[in-house]
Amino acid sequence: MTTFVPISVANGRLGIEVTELDGAQIQGPDKEVAGIPEQTLSSVMNAIEGIASDVAGVLSRVNPSEATIEFGVEVGLEAGQLTALLVKGTGKANFSISLKWVQTSQPGQPRGG
């Protein structure tokens, strides 16, 4: 089931649609989760950063001239905390992420140098 959770952002507050992972209790017509304090996206952003870092590590080892990775992140609610869920495709995603690496090299230097 999906519901909306209030989150804080730099310029204010908004609601984000999340997937309930542990049967959180819903209240009211606006479907906000009962007893869940206002959240931030820091845990979700940390997960995205971790994915990007892991991919960058692999790319530095295989050293392609160019690489692009695309993935979707759905936001879930588990034990009262926002969590990032990798999703197949972007149809269910709250965030569609596209990361591109382009290797540049100077004449006479190997790629990655």
Protein Blocks (a to p, Z undefined) as FASTA:
>chain_A
ZZddddddfklccddddddfklpacedjklpaehiacddfklmmmmmmmmmmmmmmmmmm
nopabdcdddddddddeehiacddddehjklpmbdcdddddddddehiaehZZ
